[in-house]
Amino acid sequence: MSIIDVFTFLVIVVVCSSIAQAIFDFRGGGLVFSIILGVIGAAVGIMIARTLALPDMFTVQVGETHIPILWSIMGSGIFAIILSFVLKRA
């Protein structure tokens, strides 16, 4: 991956994370938090989709990597919900 591919990937991850935070009404930190939430959420969403044998929907290709947008948003939302439960109980 080139530097431009990495930057494009991070922009897509931040957008997916921001959409998930807006949908699930989660107030997180700043840009770095959105990047971390998006990367972990994308991994969680893709893992769930692969486990349940669900098709990749709304994919974006960055370099040679395909990013399923829908599963990235859903994974970020699931991870945000888990974080909100953990942070409220602590």
Biopython code that builds the backbone (N, CA, C, O; Angstrom):
import numpy as np
from Bio.PDB.StructureBuilder import StructureBuilder

atoms = [
    (1, "MET", "N", (0.844, -1.186, 0.000)),
    (1, "MET", "CA", (0.000, 0.000, 0.000)),
    (1, "MET", "C", (0.884, 1.243, 0.000)),
    (1, "MET", "O", (1.881, 1.323, 0.717)),
    (2, "SER", "N", (0.494, 2.190, -0.811)),
    (2, "SER", "CA", (1.220, 3.446, -0.841)),
    (2, "SER", "C", (0.688, 4.377, 0.252)),
    (2, "SER", "O", (-0.296, 4.064, 0.921)),
    (3, "ILE", "N", (1.333, 5.491, 0.418)),
    (3, "ILE", "CA", (0.914, 6.472, 1.421)),
    (3, "ILE", "C", (-0.481, 7.006, 1.092)),
    (3, "ILE", "O", (-1.289, 7.239, 1.992)),
    (4, "ILE", "N", (-0.754, 7.195, -0.169)),
    (4, "ILE", "CA", (-2.078, 7.691, -0.571)),
    (4, "ILE", "C", (-3.153, 6.649, -0.262)),
    (4, "ILE", "O", (-4.253, 7.001, 0.162)),
    (5, "ASP", "N", (-2.839, 5.360, -0.473)),
    (5, "ASP", "CA", (-3.787, 4.299, -0.142)),
    (5, "ASP", "C", (-4.071, 4.256, 1.357)),
    (5, "ASP", "O", (-5.218, 4.082, 1.770)),
    (6, "VAL", "N", (-3.034, 4.412, 2.166)),
    (6, "VAL", "CA", (-3.215, 4.410, 3.622)),
    (6, "VAL", "C", (-4.062, 5.610, 4.049)),
    (6, "VAL", "O", (-4.957, 5.471, 4.883)),
    (7, "PHE", "N", (-3.784, 6.779, 3.483)),
    (7, "PHE", "CA", (-4.571, 7.974, 3.812)),
    (7, "PHE", "C", (-6.024, 7.801, 3.396)),
    (7, "PHE", "O", (-6.932, 8.165, 4.143)),
    (8, "THR", "N", (-6.253, 7.243, 2.196)),
    (8, "THR", "CA", (-7.617, 6.998, 1.727)),
    (8, "THR", "C", (-8.328, 5.999, 2.635)),
    (8, "THR", "O", (-9.500, 6.182, 2.961)),
    (9, "PHE", "N", (-7.628, 4.949, 3.043)),
    (9, "PHE", "CA", (-8.188, 3.964, 3.962)),
    (9, "PHE", "C", (-8.590, 4.621, 5.283)),
    (9, "PHE", "O", (-9.675, 4.353, 5.800)),
    (10, "LEU", "N", (-7.734, 5.470, 5.827)),
    (10, "LEU", "CA", (-8.042, 6.144, 7.090)),
    (10, "LEU", "C", (-9.229, 7.088, 6.951)),
    (10, "LEU", "O", (-10.035, 7.199, 7.875)),
    (11, "VAL", "N", (-9.352, 7.763, 5.825)),
    (11, "VAL", "CA", (-10.509, 8.644, 5.600)),
    (11, "VAL", "C", (-11.795, 7.827, 5.554)),
    (11, "VAL", "O", (-12.801, 8.219, 6.146)),
    (12, "ILE", "N", (-11.770, 6.700, 4.860)),
    (12, "ILE", "CA", (-12.951, 5.839, 4.775)),
    (12, "ILE", "C", (-13.309, 5.301, 6.153)),
    (12, "ILE", "O", (-14.485, 5.240, 6.513)),
    (13, "VAL", "N", (-12.303, 4.911, 6.921)),
    (13, "VAL", "CA", (-12.531, 4.381, 8.266)),
    (13, "VAL", "C", (-13.139, 5.443, 9.172)),
    (13, "VAL", "O", (-14.051, 5.147, 9.943)),
    (14, "VAL", "N", (-12.649, 6.673, 9.089)),
    (14, "VAL", "CA", (-13.186, 7.753, 9.921)),
    (14, "VAL", "C", (-14.627, 8.075, 9.526)),
    (14, "VAL", "O", (-15.457, 8.343, 10.394)),
    (15, "VAL", "N", (-14.930, 8.051, 8.245)),
    (15, "VAL", "CA", (-16.306, 8.316, 7.798)),
    (15, "VAL", "C", (-17.237, 7.208, 8.287)),
    (15, "VAL", "O", (-18.324, 7.495, 8.789)),
    (16, "CYS", "N", (-16.826, 5.945, 8.146)),
    (16, "CYS", "CA", (-17.648, 4.829, 8.625)),
    (16, "CYS", "C", (-17.848, 4.908, 10.138)),
    (16, "CYS", "O", (-18.949, 4.673, 10.636)),
    (17, "SER", "N", (-16.792, 5.236, 10.859)),
    (17, "SER", "CA", (-16.879, 5.357, 12.306)),
    (17, "SER", "C", (-17.798, 6.505, 12.713)),
    (17, "SER", "O", (-18.577, 6.376, 13.658)),
    (18, "SER", "N", (-17.708, 7.615, 12.009)),
    (18, "SER", "CA", (-18.563, 8.762, 12.323)),
    (18, "SER", "C", (-20.036, 8.462, 12.061)),
    (18, "SER", "O", (-20.908, 8.874, 12.825)),
    (19, "ILE", "N", (-20.302, 7.748, 10.982)),
    (19, "ILE", "CA", (-21.683, 7.355, 10.683)),
    (19, "ILE", "C", (-22.207, 6.428, 11.773)),
    (19, "ILE", "O", (-23.340, 6.578, 12.231)),
    (20, "ALA", "N", (-21.377, 5.466, 12.189)),
    (20, "ALA", "CA", (-21.796, 4.541, 13.248)),
    (20, "ALA", "C", (-22.023, 5.278, 14.559)),
    (20, "ALA", "O", (-22.981, 4.980, 15.273)),
    (21, "GLN", "N", (-21.164, 6.230, 14.886)),
    (21, "GLN", "CA", (-21.341, 6.996, 16.117)),
    (21, "GLN", "C", (-22.621, 7.822, 16.061)),
    (21, "GLN", "O", (-23.300, 7.980, 17.076)),
    (22, "ALA", "N", (-22.954, 8.347, 14.897)),
    (22, "ALA", "CA", (-24.185, 9.124, 14.760)),
    (22, "ALA", "C", (-25.421, 8.229, 14.846)),
    (22, "ALA", "O", (-26.406, 8.599, 15.486)),
    (23, "ILE", "N", (-25.380, 7.068, 14.216)),
    (23, "ILE", "CA", (-26.525, 6.160, 14.237)),
    (23, "ILE", "C", (-26.777, 5.628, 15.636)),
    (23, "ILE", "O", (-27.919, 5.595, 16.096)),
    (24, "PHE", "N", (-25.719, 5.213, 16.311)),
    (24, "PHE", "CA", (-25.864, 4.585, 17.619)),
    (24, "PHE", "C", (-25.721, 5.573, 18.772)),
    (24, "PHE", "O", (-25.650, 5.162, 19.930)),
    (25, "ASP", "N", (-25.677, 6.868, 18.471)),
    (25, "ASP", "CA", (-25.648, 7.942, 19.463)),
    (25, "ASP", "C", (-24.549, 7.728, 20.500)),
    (25, "ASP", "O", (-24.802, 7.696, 21.705)),
    (26, "PHE", "N", (-23.328, 7.583, 20.000)),
    (26, "PHE", "CA", (-22.172, 7.375, 20.873)),
    (26, "PHE", "C", (-21.289, 8.602, 20.778)),
    (26, "PHE", "O", (-20.902, 9.011, 19.683)),
    (27, "ARG", "N", (-20.974, 9.184, 21.906)),
    (27, "ARG", "CA", (-20.100, 10.352, 21.943)),
    (27, "ARG", "C", (-18.712, 9.893, 22.357)),
    (27, "ARG", "O", (-18.481, 9.560, 23.519)),
    (28, "GLY", "N", (-17.805, 9.876, 21.422)),
    (28, "GLY", "CA", (-16.453, 9.425, 21.704)),
    (28, "GLY", "C", (-15.489, 10.591, 21.745)),
    (28, "GLY", "O", (-15.881, 11.742, 21.941)),
    (29, "GLY", "N", (-14.226, 10.270, 21.557)),
    (29, "GLY", "CA", (-13.180, 11.273, 21.573)),
    (29, "GLY", "C", (-13.083, 11.984, 20.240)),
    (29, "GLY", "O", (-14.095, 12.237, 19.587)),
    (30, "GLY", "N", (-11.885, 12.301, 19.844)),
    (30, "GLY", "CA", (-11.654, 13.048, 18.626)),
    (30, "GLY", "C", (-11.327, 12.167, 17.436)),
    (30, "GLY", "O", (-11.868, 11.074, 17.269)),
    (31, "LEU", "N", (-10.425, 12.681, 16.618)),
    (31, "LEU", "CA", (-10.075, 12.020, 15.373)),
    (31, "LEU", "C", (-9.363, 10.697, 15.609)),
    (31, "LEU", "O", (-9.668, 9.700, 14.954)),
    (32, "VAL", "N", (-8.425, 10.681, 16.532)),
    (32, "VAL", "CA", (-7.680, 9.445, 16.808)),
    (32, "VAL", "C", (-8.619, 8.362, 17.327)),
    (32, "VAL", "O", (-8.491, 7.196, 16.953)),
    (33, "PHE", "N", (-9.565, 8.745, 18.190)),
    (33, "PHE", "CA", (-10.546, 7.781, 18.693)),
    (33, "PHE", "C", (-11.404, 7.244, 17.551)),
    (33, "PHE", "O", (-11.705, 6.051, 17.513)),
    (34, "SER", "N", (-11.800, 8.114, 16.618)),
    (34, "SER", "CA", (-12.603, 7.664, 15.481)),
    (34, "SER", "C", (-11.821, 6.705, 14.598)),
    (34, "SER", "O", (-12.385, 5.742, 14.080)),
    (35, "ILE", "N", (-10.533, 6.955, 14.422)),
    (35, "ILE", "CA", (-9.706, 6.049, 13.622)),
    (35, "ILE", "C", (-9.611, 4.686, 14.299)),
    (35, "ILE", "O", (-9.764, 3.653, 13.646)),
    (36, "ILE", "N", (-9.357, 4.683, 15.604)),
    (36, "ILE", "CA", (-9.249, 3.412, 16.330)),
    (36, "ILE", "C", (-10.573, 2.670, 16.323)),
    (36, "ILE", "O", (-10.613, 1.465, 16.075)),
    (37, "LEU", "N", (-11.661, 3.391, 16.594)),
    (37, "LEU", "CA", (-12.988, 2.780, 16.575)),
    (37, "LEU", "C", (-13.319, 2.234, 15.193)),
    (37, "LEU", "O", (-13.894, 1.152, 15.075)),
    (38, "GLY", "N", (-12.964, 2.968, 14.155)),
    (38, "GLY", "CA", (-13.246, 2.527, 12.793)),
    (38, "GLY", "C", (-12.450, 1.307, 12.380)),
    (38, "GLY", "O", (-12.991, 0.403, 11.743)),
    (39, "VAL", "N", (-11.173, 1.265, 12.733)),
    (39, "VAL", "CA", (-10.343, 0.121, 12.354)),
    (39, "VAL", "C", (-10.798, -1.137, 13.094)),
    (39, "VAL", "O", (-10.955, -2.196, 12.486)),
    (40, "ILE", "N", (-11.008, -1.018, 14.400)),
    (40, "ILE", "CA", (-11.476, -2.179, 15.171)),
    (40, "ILE", "C", (-12.885, -2.567, 14.730)),
    (40, "ILE", "O", (-13.191, -3.751, 14.592)),
    (41, "GLY", "N", (-13.733, -1.578, 14.512)),
    (41, "GLY", "CA", (-15.093, -1.851, 14.058)),
    (41, "GLY", "C", (-15.138, -2.514, 12.698)),
    (41, "GLY", "O", (-15.952, -3.408, 12.469)),
    (42, "ALA", "N", (-14.269, -2.085, 11.789)),
    (42, "ALA", "CA", (-14.219, -2.715, 10.470)),
    (42, "ALA", "C", (-13.795, -4.177, 10.595)),
    (42, "ALA", "O", (-14.346, -5.052, 9.928)),
    (43, "ALA", "N", (-12.816, -4.429, 11.452)),
    (43, "ALA", "CA", (-12.376, -5.808, 11.660)),
    (43, "ALA", "C", (-13.495, -6.652, 12.265)),
    (43, "ALA", "O", (-13.710, -7.792, 11.851)),
    (44, "VAL", "N", (-14.207, -6.094, 13.242)),
    (44, "VAL", "CA", (-15.319, -6.817, 13.875)),
    (44, "VAL", "C", (-16.436, -7.073, 12.860)),
    (44, "VAL", "O", (-16.955, -8.186, 12.773)),
    (45, "GLY", "N", (-16.800, -6.055, 12.105)),
    (45, "GLY", "CA", (-17.869, -6.203, 11.120)),
    (45, "GLY", "C", (-17.543, -7.208, 10.041)),
    (45, "GLY", "O", (-18.394, -8.008, 9.652)),
    (46, "ILE", "N", (-16.309, -7.171, 9.552)),
    (46, "ILE", "CA", (-15.900, -8.127, 8.524)),
    (46, "ILE", "C", (-15.863, -9.540, 9.089)),
    (46, "ILE", "O", (-16.259, -10.492, 8.416)),
    (47, "MET", "N", (-15.387, -9.679, 10.328)),
    (47, "MET", "CA", (-15.331, -10.997, 10.960)),
    (47, "MET", "C", (-16.747, -11.575, 11.128)),
    (47, "MET", "O", (-16.968, -12.756, 10.858)),
    (48, "ILE", "N", (-17.695, -10.754, 11.568)),
    (48, "ILE", "CA", (-19.073, -11.221, 11.727)),
    (48, "ILE", "C", (-19.681, -11.596, 10.382)),
    (48, "ILE", "O", (-20.350, -12.623, 10.261)),
    (49, "ALA", "N", (-19.448, -10.763, 9.370)),
    (49, "ALA", "CA", (-20.000, -11.049, 8.042)),
    (49, "ALA", "C", (-19.419, -12.340, 7.471)),
    (49, "ALA", "O", (-20.142, -13.134, 6.869)),
    (50, "ARG", "N", (-18.129, -12.551, 7.655)),
    (50, "ARG", "CA", (-17.503, -13.787, 7.147)),
    (50, "ARG", "C", (-17.999, -15.012, 7.919)),
    (50, "ARG", "O", (-18.226, -16.069, 7.329)),
    (51, "THR", "N", (-18.164, -14.871, 9.231)),
    (51, "THR", "CA", (-18.636, -15.990, 10.051)),
    (51, "THR", "C", (-20.045, -16.404, 9.665)),
    (51, "THR", "O", (-20.354, -17.594, 9.606)),
    (52, "LEU", "N", (-20.906, -15.418, 9.401)),
    (52, "LEU", "CA", (-22.289, -15.707, 9.043)),
    (52, "LEU", "C", (-22.484, -15.906, 7.542)),
    (52, "LEU", "O", (-23.613, -16.078, 7.081)),
    (53, "ALA", "N", (-21.396, -15.885, 6.781)),
    (53, "ALA", "CA", (-21.413, -16.067, 5.321)),
    (53, "ALA", "C", (-22.316, -15.048, 4.632)),
    (53, "ALA", "O", (-23.072, -15.391, 3.723)),
    (54, "LEU", "N", (-22.232, -13.795, 5.073)),
    (54, "LEU", "CA", (-23.007, -12.722, 4.474)),
    (54, "LEU", "C", (-22.213, -12.094, 3.329)),
    (54, "LEU", "O", (-20.984, -12.051, 3.383)),
    (55, "PRO", "N", (-22.895, -11.611, 2.300)),
    (55, "PRO", "CA", (-22.164, -11.034, 1.163)),
    (55, "PRO", "C", (-21.583, -9.655, 1.520)),
    (55, "PRO", "O", (-22.112, -8.941, 2.372)),
    (56, "ASP", "N", (-20.495, -9.310, 0.851)),
    (56, "ASP", "CA", (-19.926, -7.977, 1.014)),
    (56, "ASP", "C", (-20.815, -6.983, 0.277)),
    (56, "ASP", "O", (-21.103, -7.139, -0.910)),
    (57, "MET", "N", (-21.236, -5.967, 1.004)),
    (57, "MET", "CA", (-22.139, -4.981, 0.400)),
    (57, "MET", "C", (-21.476, -3.617, 0.431)),
    (57, "MET", "O", (-20.844, -3.239, 1.418)),
    (58, "PHE", "N", (-21.626, -2.885, -0.661)),
    (58, "PHE", "CA", (-21.084, -1.540, -0.809)),
    (58, "PHE", "C", (-19.582, -1.520, -0.536)),
    (58, "PHE", "O", (-19.120, -0.843, 0.382)),
    (59, "THR", "N", (-18.835, -2.256, -1.326)),
    (59, "THR", "CA", (-17.392, -2.314, -1.127)),
    (59, "THR", "C", (-16.696, -1.182, -1.875)),
    (59, "THR", "O", (-17.139, -0.744, -2.936)),
    (60, "VAL", "N", (-15.604, -0.729, -1.292)),
    (60, "VAL", "CA", (-14.742, 0.274, -1.904)),
    (60, "VAL", "C", (-13.358, -0.349, -2.000)),
    (60, "VAL", "O", (-12.875, -0.953, -1.043)),
    (61, "GLN", "N", (-12.721, -0.201, -3.157)),
    (61, "GLN", "CA", (-11.398, -0.769, -3.333)),
    (61, "GLN", "C", (-10.351, 0.322, -3.153)),
    (61, "GLN", "O", (-10.372, 1.348, -3.832)),
    (62, "VAL", "N", (-9.434, 0.074, -2.221)),
    (62, "VAL", "CA", (-8.311, 0.971, -1.978)),
    (62, "VAL", "C", (-7.047, 0.164, -2.228)),
    (62, "VAL", "O", (-6.704, -0.724, -1.448)),
    (63, "GLY", "N", (-6.361, 0.474, -3.309)),
    (63, "GLY", "CA", (-5.213, -0.345, -3.698)),
    (63, "GLY", "C", (-5.710, -1.723, -4.077)),
    (63, "GLY", "O", (-6.531, -1.866, -4.983)),
    (64, "GLU", "N", (-5.218, -2.731, -3.390)),
    (64, "GLU", "CA", (-5.694, -4.096, -3.634)),
    (64, "GLU", "C", (-6.639, -4.569, -2.542)),
    (64, "GLU", "O", (-7.079, -5.718, -2.562)),
    (65, "THR", "N", (-6.958, -3.701, -1.590)),
    (65, "THR", "CA", (-7.808, -4.054, -0.462)),
    (65, "THR", "C", (-9.242, -3.620, -0.732)),
    (65, "THR", "O", (-9.486, -2.500, -1.180)),
    (66, "HIS", "N", (-10.190, -4.514, -0.456)),
    (66, "HIS", "CA", (-11.607, -4.200, -0.567)),
    (66, "HIS", "C", (-12.156, -3.917, 0.828)),
    (66, "HIS", "O", (-11.950, -4.705, 1.751)),
    (67, "ILE", "N", (-12.852, -2.798, 0.981)),
    (67, "ILE", "CA", (-13.419, -2.419, 2.270)),
    (67, "ILE", "C", (-14.937, -2.459, 2.157)),
    (67, "ILE", "O", (-15.523, -1.649, 1.439)),
    (68, "PRO", "N", (-15.585, -3.399, 2.862)),
    (68, "PRO", "CA", (-17.051, -3.429, 2.846)),
    (68, "PRO", "C", (-17.601, -2.342, 3.775)),
    (68, "PRO", "O", (-17.482, -2.440, 4.996)),
    (69, "ILE", "N", (-18.191, -1.328, 3.194)),
    (69, "ILE", "CA", (-18.633, -0.153, 3.940)),
    (69, "ILE", "C", (-19.729, -0.508, 4.941)),
    (69, "ILE", "O", (-19.660, -0.097, 6.099)),
    (70, "LEU", "N", (-20.728, -1.255, 4.516)),
    (70, "LEU", "CA", (-21.851, -1.587, 5.396)),
    (70, "LEU", "C", (-21.382, -2.353, 6.629)),
    (70, "LEU", "O", (-21.803, -2.040, 7.743)),
    (71, "TRP", "N", (-20.519, -3.349, 6.448)),
    (71, "TRP", "CA", (-20.061, -4.138, 7.584)),
    (71, "TRP", "C", (-19.101, -3.342, 8.463)),
    (71, "TRP", "O", (-19.015, -3.591, 9.666)),
    (72, "SER", "N", (-18.387, -2.399, 7.884)),
    (72, "SER", "CA", (-17.520, -1.537, 8.683)),
    (72, "SER", "C", (-18.342, -0.624, 9.584)),
    (72, "SER", "O", (-17.985, -0.402, 10.741)),
    (73, "ILE", "N", (-19.439, -0.098, 9.057)),
    (73, "ILE", "CA", (-20.325, 0.750, 9.864)),
    (73, "ILE", "C", (-20.984, -0.068, 10.968)),
    (73, "ILE", "O", (-21.047, 0.364, 12.119)),
    (74, "MET", "N", (-21.477, -1.260, 10.608)),
    (74, "MET", "CA", (-22.131, -2.104, 11.613)),
    (74, "MET", "C", (-21.136, -2.559, 12.686)),
    (74, "MET", "O", (-21.475, -2.569, 13.869)),
    (75, "GLY", "N", (-19.930, -2.931, 12.294)),
    (75, "GLY", "CA", (-18.921, -3.337, 13.267)),
    (75, "GLY", "C", (-18.518, -2.193, 14.182)),
    (75, "GLY", "O", (-18.319, -2.395, 15.380)),
    (76, "SER", "N", (-18.394, -0.990, 13.626)),
    (76, "SER", "CA", (-18.078, 0.183, 14.448)),
    (76, "SER", "C", (-19.202, 0.479, 15.425)),
    (76, "SER", "O", (-18.954, 0.863, 16.568)),
    (77, "GLY", "N", (-20.431, 0.301, 14.976)),
    (77, "GLY", "CA", (-21.576, 0.508, 15.868)),
    (77, "GLY", "C", (-21.614, -0.501, 16.997)),
    (77, "GLY", "O", (-21.872, -0.147, 18.148)),
    (78, "ILE", "N", (-21.360, -1.753, 16.671)),
    (78, "ILE", "CA", (-21.336, -2.797, 17.703)),
    (78, "ILE", "C", (-20.229, -2.520, 18.708)),
    (78, "ILE", "O", (-20.430, -2.640, 19.917)),
    (79, "PHE", "N", (-19.063, -2.150, 18.201)),
    (79, "PHE", "CA", (-17.948, -1.856, 19.094)),
    (79, "PHE", "C", (-18.230, -0.609, 19.940)),
    (79, "PHE", "O", (-17.835, -0.550, 21.105)),
    (80, "ALA", "N", (-18.912, 0.386, 19.359)),
    (80, "ALA", "CA", (-19.271, 1.596, 20.119)),
    (80, "ALA", "C", (-20.271, 1.264, 21.223)),
    (80, "ALA", "O", (-20.179, 1.809, 22.323)),
    (81, "ILE", "N", (-21.215, 0.387, 20.946)),
    (81, "ILE", "CA", (-22.178, -0.018, 21.974)),
    (81, "ILE", "C", (-21.470, -0.741, 23.115)),
    (81, "ILE", "O", (-21.747, -0.485, 24.286)),
    (82, "ILE", "N", (-20.565, -1.638, 22.770)),
    (82, "ILE", "CA", (-19.800, -2.346, 23.801)),
    (82, "ILE", "C", (-18.984, -1.363, 24.629)),
    (82, "ILE", "O", (-18.941, -1.475, 25.854)),
    (83, "LEU", "N", (-18.342, -0.407, 23.979)),
    (83, "LEU", "CA", (-17.571, 0.589, 24.697)),
    (83, "LEU", "C", (-18.430, 1.453, 25.610)),
    (83, "LEU", "O", (-18.013, 1.803, 26.714)),
    (84, "SER", "N", (-19.624, 1.796, 25.152)),
    (84, "SER", "CA", (-20.491, 2.629, 25.987)),
    (84, "SER", "C", (-20.925, 1.880, 27.248)),
    (84, "SER", "O", (-21.022, 2.481, 28.318)),
    (85, "PHE", "N", (-21.187, 0.580, 27.136)),
    (85, "PHE", "CA", (-21.529, -0.212, 28.330)),
    (85, "PHE", "C", (-20.350, -0.303, 29.280)),
    (85, "PHE", "O", (-20.508, -0.165, 30.492)),
    (86, "VAL", "N", (-19.171, -0.536, 28.730)),
    (86, "VAL", "CA", (-17.972, -0.660, 29.576)),
    (86, "VAL", "C", (-17.630, 0.661, 30.249)),
    (86, "VAL", "O", (-17.294, 0.681, 31.433)),
    (87, "LEU", "N", (-17.711, 1.762, 29.516)),
    (87, "LEU", "CA", (-17.337, 3.062, 30.086)),
    (87, "LEU", "C", (-18.357, 3.588, 31.085)),
    (87, "LEU", "O", (-17.984, 4.305, 32.013)),
    (88, "LYS", "N", (-19.628, 3.254, 30.923)),
    (88, "LYS", "CA", (-20.646, 3.713, 31.853)),
    (88, "LYS", "C", (-20.595, 2.936, 33.173)),
    (88, "LYS", "O", (-20.949, 3.469, 34.226)),
    (89, "ARG", "N", (-20.161, 1.694, 33.113)),
    (89, "ARG", "CA", (-20.107, 0.871, 34.326)),
    (89, "ARG", "C", (-18.838, 1.110, 35.126)),
    (89, "ARG", "O", (-18.782, 0.801, 36.316)),
    (90, "ALA", "N", (-17.828, 1.655, 34.480)),
    (90, "ALA", "CA", (-16.540, 1.867, 35.172)),
    (90, "ALA", "C", (-16.588, 3.081, 36.065)),
    (90, "ALA", "O", (-15.597, 3.406, 36.719)),
]
sb = StructureBuilder()
sb.init_structure("model")
sb.init_model(0)
sb.init_chain("A")
sb.init_seg("    ")
for serial, (resi, resn, name, xyz) in enumerate(atoms, 1):
    if name == "N":
        sb.init_residue(resn, " ", resi, " ")
    sb.init_atom(name, np.array(xyz, "f"), 0.0, 1.0, " ", f" {name:<3s}", serial, name[0])
structure = sb.get_structure()
